[in-house]
Amino acid sequence: MARVTYLQTNFTAGELSPRMLGRVDIARYQNGARRIENGIPLVHGGVMRTWGTRFVAAAKFSGTKRTRLIPYVFNRSQAYMLEFGDLYVRVWSLAGVMLTELVTPYTEDMLFDIGYVQGADTMFLANQALPIYRLRRVTNDEWTLSEAPFVTVPFAESGHTFGADLTLSSASAGTGRTATASSGIWLAADVGREIWYGTGVAVITAVGSATVATVTIRTDFGGTAIPSGQWKLTGSPQTTCTPNKKDPVGDTITLTLSVAGWRNVDSGKWVRINRGIVQITSVSSSTVANGVIKSALDATIGAIANSWTLEGAVWNAENGYPGAVTLHEQRLVCGGSPEYPQTVWMSRIGEYLNFELGTKDDDAMSFTVSSDQINPIEHLGQVRALIALTYGGEFTLSGGVEKAIAPTNIQVKNQSTYGCNRVRPCRIGNELYFVQRAGRKLRSMAYRYDTDAYGAPDTSVLSEHLTESGIVDMAYQQEPESVLWLVREDGVMATVTVDRDQDVIGWARQVTDGAYESVASVPNADGEEVWMIVRREVDGQTVRYLERIDTSVLTHAAVTGANPAGQSTWNGLDHLEGKTVDIVADGVVMPSMVVTGGEVTISRTAKAIEIGLPYSTVIETLRPEIAGPGGSSQGNSMRIGEVTLRFLQTIGCLVNGKVIPFRNFGVEALYQPLELYTGDHRIESLGWDRNEAKILIEQRQPLPFHLLCVIQKLTAND
């Protein structure tokens, strides 16, 4: 075959899966690489060295417990990073100053199950094991964290759960059975209500005493002994309830039952009666309850059994609490509690703390995301419509055509059935990126005009190996480059450069001396800043550091210093004790050194310095595909006679282990920083490879690197 020139103009497909090595027929093969490590594929086509990280501080429980980062953004000039750990949260300014520390109820095991949403200076935090909390910023160093003071929480006819054991005379279906309680709990108005335990169901037909009731078992129980706290008396008291007045709202009211039915635990619950709502404030006796009118009744006549309901809060320790929150159309939206896994609650418009249900357009509401299987809601978000991401599928929640969601106007549509895991989704443009429930696929949900529906294609399909260990956290950085950062279970960071307009989905991997555990992004004056929790082994100990991406450094966990007079000994390196570090003094790379006593001493004085952990940028090309008169070049011996690399503002590089010289030698040239190089570098005689023709391009020094394209002159023979 004649000698040909093969030009790879870009790397916008990023690192491709080993499963793709035979797909020389697709365009992304021509734009991909076998490996991109510690490099960022750019929308423009090239690959740049990933920015370094600047050391901020050690986490509070640095060596023993995991930590999670959550961004808090009031505006571009007032953004903060929250360090959530075991029973605490620390607030950091973007300058790396800890502003305050607060006590929280969140244990280490809860951290990565915290859902959050922020409106103005208030952030709502949700976890299924705890009430919704509210984090508020008063001033830079004054913050508060407390349970959200809801005016009204959602309520429903939830029945009663008792702290009494129950003994059945028989566990099998039939009439005339008895249910004996270990303490006095039965009331006359319980006749007609049902007992639920496991799959067993029994209806009460008579109450003989406070401890003995006669029941008809409709569905067999698993046994006759039923432990306390695990069975439920369903429904509302089965008797007539008579109010003594119907209005006005806020006035006190008395509700009287025909037979005994009120219990002391009913205080605080709600009664729906005669088209109004009453909240019980106290129980005077088993037949009389006092309350406050929350919504005016339309009559004072007695409401017969089943025409009124006794309802309790659905967010409580027994039922659990919502684990997903978001804001949509001026409402606080909550969902995914353990007892009501498919229910969504929406507050009144403009009143985030009021969940009093009603039928007016601006009233609070609740509804169930129904499907043919139980799909617990994991996340709530929005892209054109309110989105509910569940364990088993993706749903859109919307009103009618060009109408907002209202209590009488809600449409729930199942758009796909991929399911998601607990990693909080990220919105990029008009797409919502979420991790599929097994943790190994990244999907992007967006509206598709051609199908008039929402699709969620797999954006990791061509680079599936980069997410194989599972994704545990992710964050989106919009500027200076559009990059989605994904923390893997094994501590490697996967990144994907995203630009749908330019058809760019470029994957790469980021590695460090340690393991990444959490990532978050906040805006700053120049774009956006990515913060990370990194677990490292330092001086024989496990430590966890807060570090942030800094475009001005090219080492990890870096510190910088300056002294106009110059100095040779630099300290402040306790966090890198015993580690071998890279050193850049006045723009010149110095020999690597080991940190001893929290400092290093270089061989000359320097006015400015950067010291941090080394990392290498590696780009490994794919085998070229050249179509000739004899067909494909695959399987043939191939000789790369010459390679030309086109650089932009680059210093230093190795190609297949050979150093590309960038330095011009002269008097004292070794002590001067190199000029950034833009242009072509040619390398000859790389040799023959049977069935292979790859190029390994590396930048091992803490110096700028930006590869634009690769030009190969090669020959393939049979």
Secondary structure, 3 states (H helix, E strand, C coil): CCCEEEEECCCCCEECCHHHCCCCCCHHHHCEECEEECEEECCCCCEEECCEEEEEEECCCCCCCCCEEEEEEEECCEEEEEEEECCEEEEEECCCCEEEEEECCCCHHHHHHCEEEEECCEEEEEECCEEEEEEEEEECCEEEEEECCCCECCEECCCEECCCCEEECCCCCEEEEEEEECCCCCCHHHCCCEEEECCEEEEEEEECCCCEEEEEEEECCCCCEECCCCCEECCCCCCCEEECCCCCCCCEEEEEECCCCCCHHHCCCEEEECCEEEEEEEECCCCEEEEEEEECCCCCCCECCCCCEEEEECCECCCECCCEEEEECCEEEEECCCCCCCEEEECECCECCECCECCCCCCEEEEECCCCCCCCEEEEEECCCEEEEECCCEEEEECCCCCCCECCECEEEEEECCCECCCCCEEECCEEEEEECCCCCEEEEEEECCCCEEECCECCHHHHHHHCCCEEEEEEECCCCCEEEEEECCCCEEEEEEEHHHCEEEEEEECCCCEEEEEEEEEECCEEEEEEEEEEEECCEEEEEEEEEECCCCCEEEEEEEEEEEEEEECCCHHHCCCEEEEEECCEEEEEEECECCEEEEEEEEEEEEEEECCCEEEECCCCCCCECCECCCCCEEEEEEEEEEEEEECCCEECCEECCCCCCCCCHHHCCCCCEEEEEEEEEEEEEECCCCCEEEECCCCCCEEEEEEEEEEEEC
